[in-house]
Amino acid sequence: MCNLSKHRFPIVIQGGMGAGLSSWRLAQAVSRLGHLGVVSGTALDLILARRLQDGDPGGHMRRGLDHFPIPKIADRIWQEYYVPGGKAARAPYKTLPTHSMESPRELRELCIVANFVEVFLAREGHKHPVGINYLEKIQLPLLPSIYGAMLAGVGYVLMGAGIPIKVPRVLDRLANHEPATYLLQVTGAQENYDRTMVFAPKEFVGCDLSPLTRPKFIAIVASNTLAATMVKKADGKVDGLVIEGHTAGGHNAPPRGKLQLDERGEAIYGERDHVDLAKIRDLGVPFWLAGGYGRPEKLAEALASGAAGVQVGTAFAFCKESGLRDDYKQALMAKVLAGEAQVFTDPVASPTNFPFKVAQLEGTLSEQDIYAARPRICDLGYLREAYRTAAGTIDYRCSAEPVTTYLSKGGIVENTVARKCLCNALMANIGHPQVRNSKHLEQGMVTSGNDLTGIGRFLPQGADTYTAADVVRTLMHGTLFRS
Ligand SMILES: Cc1cc2nc3c(=O)[nH]c(=O)nc-3n(C[C@H](O)[C@H](O)[C@H](O)COP(=O)(O)O)c2cc1C
């Protein structure tokens, strides 16, 4: 284990990777080594429900549920979703209600419990902190999700993909079980429009619980402007920043200025996207560098620049403990070793409008014919955009849903072109694909940073897989803080 006790902050943050890729297993493995393991907080309600319908192999979900402070809520979830021995391979998973401003109580309970279970399991067997990652774009389930993670003692909340300026205050309030609010982003909403989401913990836990530890809050940003906004204007304390460059896996911040594409159709990043680290240092909060920092020389470079360390995703995404299904891991590793791995920064795949990195892999939605063969279905809805209807109410739409439905909700046709259903694809990536008409399985689509091409460096000699410990060992090689 790394002797980092004199350091207030971790040197390596294993980046949150949604959905379910940075699972409790991966985060636990990294935190056990004295670095910061981070679970993804994206769609954990759905993931818990599907793990239970798969028969809860190993009994881990049951163990987590047994520790939830309000047993009757945990029991209800167990009764609702657990299928002894797992559902039949061709049986569909149950459909959950989609999130909205008026999400049913059961769905909010599922969020609380699922976030609790993931963090509880990641914290088992060691005393180091564990973090949770949320995307600011996914706002509807946010408040109950954060509360569930806090009930399980999460040490860090990390958040990007938006401007999470109001989150520090949410953490302060929820630590005392006080009601917290969050303003929903609603396209077309007028200033005075009521779009405040309220979450009152006592409506759910009912009893008097002692105050919770307020987790540290780390904002993930890609520009000096956003970094300064977060530190100077946030509603409460921002404990640190991750500065993420555009080679990182997952969603990337769009380039500044007008979107321009190169000959491959990828977004072009330029001088204006460069982050001035001197200005970041001047903000006076610890920071970590992300996006191609999964090498010892890059860690050394980050430390020399004044960073507290690095956040690394891609290297951990393909290790044994990650939630990515094995056939995808093996196929991509084979491509890497053959020198054929490719990552495409797709400017339009994600309904969020953010560029999204896609590893090119046969049999996944990265292939045009597989994408074209999939009927558009939107039944999970995490990436839906809230908008104001002509009647003045709030409704929800996703640019990857059936085109006619999207247009009937006032969406424009240009937005639908080449959009992909990330929600279903990401569930397929972690081995929980929905089954359609008893025969068609949803296909995945793997995201990865440009660093994919180099992950062979983590393989121990003669091995064809590597562990989170191999990543950490390789990274820390040569630093003062040797594992
Ligand atoms: C498979 C994968 C999924 C990711 N998902 C998320 C996510 O859900 N939220 C997030 O903030 N960052 C996400 N990221 C970014 C990582 O947390 C991390 O910042 C990034 O991977 C660092 O750059 P690297 O990939 O070059 O190591 C993801 C990265 C990968 C590789």
The ligand as an SDF file (V2000), in Angstrom:
LIG
                    3D

 31 33  0  0  0  0  0  0  0  0999 V2000
  -14.7500    4.4970  -20.0700 C   0  0  0  0  0  0  0  0  0  0  0  0
  -14.7130    5.8870  -19.5270 C   0  0  0  0  0  0  0  0  0  0  0  0
  -15.8810    6.4330  -18.9940 C   0  0  0  0  0  0  0  0  0  0  0  0
  -15.8430    7.7070  -18.4160 C   0  0  0  0  0  0  0  0  0  0  0  0
  -16.9680    8.1990  -17.8270 N   0  0  0  0  0  0  0  0  0  0  0  0
  -16.9070    9.3700  -17.1450 C   0  0  0  0  0  0  0  0  0  0  0  0
  -18.0200    9.8160  -16.3820 C   0  0  0  0  0  0  0  0  0  0  0  0
  -19.0630    9.1670  -16.3270 O   0  0  0  0  0  0  0  0  0  0  0  0
  -17.9000   10.9980  -15.7270 N   0  0  0  0  0  0  0  0  0  0  0  0
  -16.7420   11.7340  -15.7590 C   0  0  0  0  0  0  0  0  0  0  0  0
  -16.6790   12.7950  -15.1300 O   0  0  0  0  0  0  0  0  0  0  0  0
  -15.6700   11.3200  -16.4530 N   0  0  0  0  0  0  0  0  0  0  0  0
  -15.7290   10.1530  -17.1320 C   0  0  0  0  0  0  0  0  0  0  0  0
  -14.6140    9.6940  -17.7850 N   0  0  0  0  0  0  0  0  0  0  0  0
  -13.3570   10.4730  -17.6800 C   0  0  0  0  0  0  0  0  0  0  0  0
  -12.4590    9.9180  -16.5600 C   0  0  0  0  0  0  0  0  0  0  0  0
  -13.0570   10.0810  -15.3010 O   0  0  0  0  0  0  0  0  0  0  0  0
  -11.0720   10.5860  -16.5430 C   0  0  0  0  0  0  0  0  0  0  0  0
  -11.1390   11.9340  -16.2090 O   0  0  0  0  0  0  0  0  0  0  0  0
  -10.3730   10.4790  -17.8880 C   0  0  0  0  0  0  0  0  0  0  0  0
  -10.5160    9.1800  -18.3770 O   0  0  0  0  0  0  0  0  0  0  0  0
   -8.8880   10.8140  -17.7350 C   0  0  0  0  0  0  0  0  0  0  0  0
   -8.2320   10.7440  -18.9580 O   0  0  0  0  0  0  0  0  0  0  0  0
   -7.5970    9.3680  -19.5390 P   0  0  0  0  0  0  0  0  0  0  0  0
   -8.7420    8.6230  -20.0960 O   0  0  0  0  0  0  0  0  0  0  0  0
   -6.6530    9.8190  -20.6030 O   0  0  0  0  0  0  0  0  0  0  0  0
   -6.9150    8.6600  -18.4240 O   0  0  0  0  0  0  0  0  0  0  0  0
  -14.6430    8.4410  -18.4090 C   0  0  0  0  0  0  0  0  0  0  0  0
  -13.4970    7.8850  -18.9830 C   0  0  0  0  0  0  0  0  0  0  0  0
  -13.5220    6.6300  -19.5400 C   0  0  0  0  0  0  0  0  0  0  0  0
  -12.2590    6.0530  -20.1150 C   0  0  0  0  0  0  0  0  0  0  0  0
  1  2  1  0
  2  3  1  0
  2 30  2  0
  3  4  2  0
  4  5  1  0
  4 28  1  0
  5  6  2  0
  6  7  1  0
  6 13  1  0
  7  8  2  0
  7  9  1  0
  9 10  1  0
 10 11  2  0
 10 12  1  0
 12 13  2  0
 13 14  1  0
 14 15  1  0
 14 28  1  0
 15 16  1  0
 16 17  1  0
 16 18  1  0
 18 19  1  0
 18 20  1  0
 20 21  1  0
 20 22  1  0
 22 23  1  0
 23 24  1  0
 24 25  2  0
 24 26  1  0
 24 27  1  0
 28 29  2  0
 29 30  1  0
 30 31  1  0
M  END
$$$$
